[in-house]
Amino acid sequence: MSKRDYYEVLGVGREANEQEIKSAYRRLAVQYHPDRNPGNHQAEEKFKEAAEAYSVLSDSNKRARYDRFGHSGVGSATGGFDPEIFADFSDILGDFFGFGDIFGGSRRQRNRASRGADLRYDLQISFDEAVRGLKTKIKIPRRETCPTCQGSGAQGKDGVATCPGCRGQGQVRYQQGFFAISKTCSQCQGRGQIIRTPCSECHGAGHLKKEKTLELRIPAGVDEGARLRVAGEGESGLLGGPPGDLFVVLFVEEHPFFKRKENDIYCDMPISFPQAALGGEVEVPTLDGKEVLRIPEGTQSGTVFRLKNRGVTSLNGRGKGDQYVSVRLITPSNLSKEQKELFRRLAEISGDPISEGGSLFEKVKEMFG
């Protein structure tokens, strides 16, 4: 019986790329898998046919020979169902059926050293500390490799023995239908060894809970939500693997006067009626001390002035932001008789009407809220 064209089997064109071939195979493997079609011989054959086609088209060398010579060009690789296709089966189907464990993915992970977990530490700092930077110390609770057993969990070399369940393989193999299934050994969890005599310090865990004090340098210019990475200060790895990293997430307290947007600073500055009308100079707080701001005659409430280079220093140290000062007219209260009379005279000279029982103060208050 002649074999169908492999591209036809997977339902892709001859120009299909690697990802398209992989997706097509995954779809067919899920559709015709024997666990979904128990007792269905036709589905089983289609499943094997799709696996055979994928084993050729997913390999660039085999695919090139197939494109040139057809089935005869890959005869040695396709003389029936190719069990090697299941080396990648867990990658194709992912966790759809939980095959990562069945086809050996977990064993490969557990038999080798693995990196430790990353840790997160939330640190609250003041507005000024964020702007200027600081050095501080933090205490990190974490898992560290046991110094007595060096992470093995066993008391000396004699404390470890070959797992009797899998005979050191880390997997137990079963025959199911037309292919073999490998499952992670439940006795040793894929390590191939069991602990006969647990370590007296960590009691077989291979690690201990410790608290480490770290000195941190927070650079000037950090902002809310900034994340600092401290390499190698996470939890210890397994089986001698490298440690994870520590990520410090910053939370910045609000300032009573300044507001920050990126590297620029914003603030409101109160001024009096005489200053707004006649002009003058006011001292404005900045991150670097007080700055004299000149107010022109006739300045209106809400006018914004820019103080160049009075903002936050950039994290890279190149340049600074600006400070924007919005002036706010302060309405006087608790006026004396003399002050009220002066305002009335000013209103008359200016041609501003004053209703009975009213005052310039009240009208200005209505105008500016």
C-alpha positions as CSV (number, residue, x, y, z in Angstrom):
1,M,0.0,0.0,0.0
2,S,1.5,3.3,-1.1
3,K,2.0,6.0,1.5
4,R,0.3,9.4,1.3
5,D,2.2,12.5,0.7
6,Y,3.5,13.8,4.1
7,Y,2.4,17.4,3.3
8,E,-1.1,16.1,2.5
9,V,-1.2,14.1,5.7
10,L,-0.5,17.2,7.8
11,G,-2.7,19.4,5.6
12,V,0.0,22.0,4.8
13,G,1.6,23.3,1.7
14,R,5.1,22.4,0.6
15,E,6.2,25.9,1.5
16,A,5.0,25.6,5.1
17,N,7.4,26.8,7.7
18,E,8.5,24.9,10.9
19,Q,5.8,26.5,13.1
20,E,3.0,25.7,10.7
21,I,4.1,22.1,10.4
22,K,4.3,21.8,14.2
23,S,0.8,23.4,14.7
24,A,-0.7,21.1,12.1
25,Y,0.8,18.0,13.7
26,R,-0.4,19.2,17.2
27,R,-3.9,19.5,15.9
28,L,-4.0,16.0,14.4
29,A,-2.3,14.5,17.4
30,V,-4.9,15.9,19.7
31,Q,-7.7,14.9,17.3
32,Y,-6.6,11.2,16.8
33,H,-4.9,10.4,20.0
34,P,-5.8,6.9,21.2
35,D,-6.9,8.1,24.6
36,R,-9.5,10.2,22.9
37,N,-10.5,7.4,20.5
38,P,-10.3,4.1,22.5
39,G,-10.8,1.1,20.3
40,N,-10.8,3.1,17.1
41,H,-8.3,1.5,14.8
42,Q,-8.7,4.1,12.1
43,A,-7.9,6.9,14.5
44,E,-4.9,5.0,15.7
45,E,-3.6,4.7,12.2
46,K,-4.1,8.4,11.4
47,F,-2.3,9.2,14.7
48,K,0.7,7.1,13.6
49,E,0.6,8.5,10.1
50,A,0.7,12.1,11.4
51,A,3.5,11.3,13.8
52,E,5.5,9.7,10.9
53,A,4.9,12.7,8.7
54,Y,6.0,15.1,11.4
55,S,9.1,13.1,12.2
56,V,10.3,13.8,8.6
57,L,9.0,17.3,7.9
58,S,10.2,18.7,11.3
59,D,13.8,17.6,10.5
60,S,15.4,19.9,7.9
61,N,17.7,17.2,6.5
62,K,15.0,14.6,6.2
63,R,12.7,17.1,4.7
64,A,15.2,18.1,2.1
65,R,15.7,14.5,1.1
66,Y,12.0,13.9,1.0
67,D,11.3,17.0,-1.1
68,R,13.9,15.8,-3.6
69,F,13.4,12.0,-3.7
70,G,10.0,11.4,-2.0
71,H,9.5,8.5,0.4
72,S,12.5,6.6,-1.0
73,G,14.8,9.4,0.1
74,V,13.9,8.8,3.7
75,G,13.2,5.1,3.6
76,S,15.5,4.3,6.5
77,A,13.7,6.8,8.7
78,T,10.2,5.9,7.7
79,G,10.0,2.2,7.6
80,G,6.9,2.3,9.7
81,F,6.1,4.2,12.8
82,D,9.1,6.1,14.3
83,P,9.1,6.0,18.1
84,E,11.7,8.7,18.3
85,I,9.0,11.2,17.5
86,F,7.9,11.0,21.1
87,A,11.2,12.6,22.2
88,D,9.5,15.9,21.4
89,F,5.9,14.9,22.1
90,S,5.7,16.8,25.4
91,D,6.8,20.0,23.6
92,I,4.1,19.5,20.9
93,L,1.2,18.8,23.1
94,G,2.3,20.8,26.2
95,D,0.1,20.1,29.1
96,F,-3.0,19.1,27.0
97,F,-3.0,15.6,28.3
98,G,-0.3,16.0,31.1
99,F,2.2,14.3,28.8
100,G,5.1,16.4,30.1
101,D,5.5,13.8,32.9
102,I,4.5,10.7,30.8
103,F,7.0,11.2,28.0
104,G,9.9,12.1,30.2
105,G,10.0,15.9,30.4
106,S,9.9,15.9,34.1
107,R,12.6,13.4,34.5
108,R,15.0,15.4,32.4
109,Q,14.3,18.4,34.6
110,R,14.7,16.6,37.9
111,N,17.8,14.7,37.0
112,R,19.8,17.9,36.6
113,A,20.5,21.0,38.6
114,S,17.9,23.6,38.5
115,R,18.0,27.4,39.2
116,G,16.6,28.7,42.5
117,A,13.4,30.7,42.7
118,D,13.5,34.5,42.3
119,L,12.4,36.6,45.3
120,R,10.5,39.9,45.6
121,Y,11.0,42.5,48.3
122,D,8.8,45.7,48.5
123,L,10.7,48.7,49.9
124,Q,9.1,52.0,50.8
125,I,11.3,55.1,50.6
126,S,10.6,58.8,50.9
127,F,10.3,61.3,48.1
128,D,13.7,62.9,48.9
129,E,15.3,59.4,49.0
130,A,14.0,58.6,45.6
131,V,15.3,61.9,44.2
132,R,18.7,61.8,45.8
133,G,19.3,58.0,46.2
134,L,20.4,56.3,49.4
135,K,22.1,53.3,50.9
136,T,20.0,51.1,53.1
137,K,20.0,47.6,54.6
138,I,17.2,45.0,54.3
139,K,16.7,41.6,55.7
140,I,15.6,38.8,53.3
141,P,14.1,35.5,54.5
142,R,15.1,32.9,52.0
143,R,15.9,29.2,51.4
144,E,19.7,28.5,51.4
145,T,21.6,25.3,50.6
146,C,22.3,23.2,53.7
147,P,26.0,23.6,54.5
148,T,26.2,20.2,56.1
149,C,25.0,18.0,53.2
150,Q,25.6,20.6,50.4
151,G,22.0,20.2,49.3
152,S,21.9,16.4,48.9
153,G,19.7,16.0,52.0
154,A,21.6,12.9,53.1
155,Q,24.0,12.2,56.0
156,G,27.3,11.5,54.2
157,K,27.9,9.5,51.1
158,D,26.3,6.4,52.6
159,G,23.1,8.2,53.2
160,V,22.1,8.0,49.5
161,A,21.1,4.8,47.7
162,T,19.9,3.9,44.3
163,C,16.2,4.0,44.0
164,P,14.8,0.5,44.0
165,G,11.7,1.5,42.1
166,C,13.4,2.8,39.0
167,R,16.9,1.3,39.5
168,G,18.4,4.8,39.3
169,Q,16.7,5.7,36.0
170,G,14.3,8.3,37.5
171,Q,11.6,6.8,35.3
172,V,9.4,3.7,35.3
173,R,8.5,2.5,31.8
174,Y,5.1,0.9,30.8
175,Q,4.0,-0.6,27.5
176,Q,0.6,0.8,26.4
177,G,-0.6,-0.2,23.0
178,F,1.8,0.4,20.2
179,F,4.2,2.7,22.2
180,A,6.0,2.7,25.5
181,I,5.2,5.3,28.2
182,S,7.7,6.5,30.7
183,K,6.5,8.1,34.0
184,T,8.5,9.8,36.7
185,C,9.3,7.4,39.5
186,S,7.1,8.2,42.4
187,Q,9.6,6.9,44.9
188,C,12.5,9.2,44.0
189,Q,10.6,11.9,42.2
190,G,12.8,11.4,39.1
191,R,16.2,11.8,40.9
192,G,17.2,8.2,40.6
193,Q,18.3,8.1,44.2
194,I,16.6,8.0,47.6
195,I,17.8,9.3,50.9
196,R,18.5,6.4,53.3
197,T,19.9,8.5,56.2
198,P,18.6,12.1,56.2
199,C,20.9,15.0,57.0
200,S,20.8,15.8,60.7
201,E,20.6,19.6,60.1
202,C,18.1,19.9,57.3
203,H,16.3,16.6,57.9
204,G,16.5,15.6,54.3
205,A,15.2,18.8,52.8
206,G,18.6,19.9,51.4
207,H,18.0,23.5,52.4
208,L,17.4,25.7,55.4
209,K,15.4,28.8,56.0
210,K,17.7,31.7,56.7
211,E,17.6,35.5,57.0
212,K,20.3,37.5,55.2
213,T,21.0,41.1,55.7
214,L,21.8,42.9,52.4
215,E,23.1,46.4,51.8
216,L,21.4,48.1,48.9
217,R,22.3,51.2,47.0
218,I,19.3,52.9,45.5
219,P,20.4,55.2,42.7
220,A,19.2,58.8,42.5
221,G,16.2,59.4,40.2
222,V,14.3,56.2,40.9
223,D,10.5,56.5,40.8
224,E,7.4,54.7,42.0
225,G,7.3,51.1,40.9
226,A,11.0,50.9,39.9
227,R,12.4,47.4,40.1
228,L,16.0,46.7,41.1
229,R,17.6,43.4,40.4
230,V,20.1,42.0,42.8
231,A,21.7,39.0,41.0
232,G,22.2,35.7,42.9
233,E,20.4,36.8,46.1
234,G,17.3,34.7,45.5
235,E,16.7,31.2,46.8
236,S,19.4,28.5,46.4
237,G,19.2,26.2,43.5
238,L,18.5,22.5,43.6
239,L,21.1,19.8,43.1
240,G,23.9,22.4,43.0
241,G,22.0,24.7,40.6
242,P,22.6,28.5,40.6
243,P,20.6,30.7,43.0
244,G,17.7,32.9,41.8
245,D,17.7,36.7,41.8
246,L,16.2,39.2,44.2
247,F,13.9,41.9,42.8
248,V,13.4,45.0,45.0
249,V,10.2,46.9,44.1
250,L,10.2,50.6,45.2
251,F,7.2,52.5,46.6
252,V,7.7,56.2,47.0
253,E,5.9,58.3,49.6
254,E,4.1,61.5,48.5
255,H,5.6,64.9,49.1
256,P,3.5,67.6,50.8
257,F,4.5,70.3,48.3
258,F,6.0,68.7,45.2
259,K,4.4,66.5,42.6
260,R,6.5,64.5,40.2
261,K,5.9,63.5,36.6
262,E,8.9,61.5,35.2
263,N,11.9,63.9,35.8
264,D,9.8,67.1,36.1
265,I,8.6,68.6,39.4
266,Y,5.3,70.5,39.8
267,C,4.2,72.8,42.6
268,D,1.7,75.5,43.5
269,M,3.0,78.8,44.9
270,P,0.6,81.3,46.7
271,I,1.0,85.0,45.9
272,S,-0.9,88.0,47.2
273,F,-3.0,90.6,45.3
274,P,-0.3,93.3,45.5
275,Q,2.4,90.8,44.2
276,A,0.1,89.7,41.3
277,A,-0.9,93.3,40.4
278,L,2.4,95.1,40.9
279,G,4.9,92.3,40.4
280,G,7.8,91.4,42.6
281,E,9.9,88.5,43.7
282,V,9.0,85.4,45.7
283,E,11.2,82.6,47.1
284,V,10.2,79.2,45.7
285,P,11.3,75.9,47.3
286,T,13.1,73.6,44.9
287,L,14.9,70.2,45.3
288,D,18.2,72.1,45.6
289,G,17.0,74.8,48.0
290,K,15.2,78.1,47.6
291,E,15.0,79.8,44.2
292,V,14.0,83.5,43.6
293,L,11.1,83.7,41.1
294,R,10.3,87.1,39.5
295,I,6.6,87.8,39.2
296,P,5.7,90.2,36.3
297,E,3.0,92.9,36.8
298,G,-0.5,91.8,36.2
299,T,0.2,88.1,36.7
300,Q,-3.0,86.0,36.7
301,S,-3.8,83.1,39.0
302,G,-2.8,79.8,37.4
303,T,0.1,81.2,35.4
304,V,2.9,78.6,35.2
305,F,6.6,79.5,35.4
306,R,9.4,77.2,34.4
307,L,12.6,76.8,36.5
308,K,15.0,75.1,34.1
309,N,17.1,72.2,35.5
310,R,15.4,72.2,38.9
311,G,13.8,68.8,38.5
312,V,15.1,65.3,39.1
313,T,18.4,64.0,37.9
314,S,18.0,61.3,35.2
315,L,18.8,57.8,36.3
316,N,21.7,57.7,33.8
317,G,23.1,60.9,35.3
318,R,22.7,62.8,32.1
319,G,20.6,65.9,32.5
320,K,17.8,67.0,34.9
321,G,14.2,67.7,34.6
322,D,12.6,71.1,35.1
323,Q,10.3,72.5,37.8
324,Y,7.0,74.1,36.9
325,V,5.5,76.6,39.4
326,S,1.9,77.5,39.1
327,V,1.0,80.7,41.0
328,R,-2.2,80.8,43.0
329,L,-3.8,84.1,44.1
330,I,-4.6,84.1,47.8
331,T,-7.8,85.9,48.7
332,P,-7.3,88.0,51.9
333,S,-9.6,87.3,54.8
334,N,-10.4,89.0,58.1
335,L,-9.9,92.5,56.5
336,S,-9.6,95.5,58.8
337,K,-11.8,98.6,58.2
338,E,-8.9,100.4,56.6
339,Q,-8.1,97.5,54.3
340,K,-11.8,97.3,53.2
341,E,-11.9,101.0,52.5
342,L,-8.7,100.7,50.4
343,F,-10.3,98.0,48.4
344,R,-13.5,100.0,47.9
345,R,-11.5,103.0,46.7
346,L,-9.5,100.7,44.4
347,A,-12.8,99.3,43.0
348,E,-14.1,102.9,42.4
349,I,-10.9,104.0,40.7
350,S,-11.0,100.8,38.5
351,G,-14.6,101.3,37.7
352,D,-15.6,98.0,39.3
353,P,-19.2,98.0,40.7
354,I,-19.7,97.1,44.3
355,S,-23.2,96.1,45.3
356,E,-24.6,97.1,48.7
357,G,-23.5,94.8,51.4
358,G,-20.8,93.3,49.1
359,S,-17.1,93.8,48.9
360,L,-14.2,93.4,46.5
361,F,-13.0,90.5,48.6
362,E,-16.3,88.6,48.1
363,K,-16.3,89.3,44.3
364,V,-12.8,88.1,44.0
365,K,-13.6,85.1,46.1
366,E,-16.5,84.2,43.7
367,M,-14.2,84.7,40.7
368,F,-11.5,82.4,41.9
369,G,-13.5,80.0,44.0
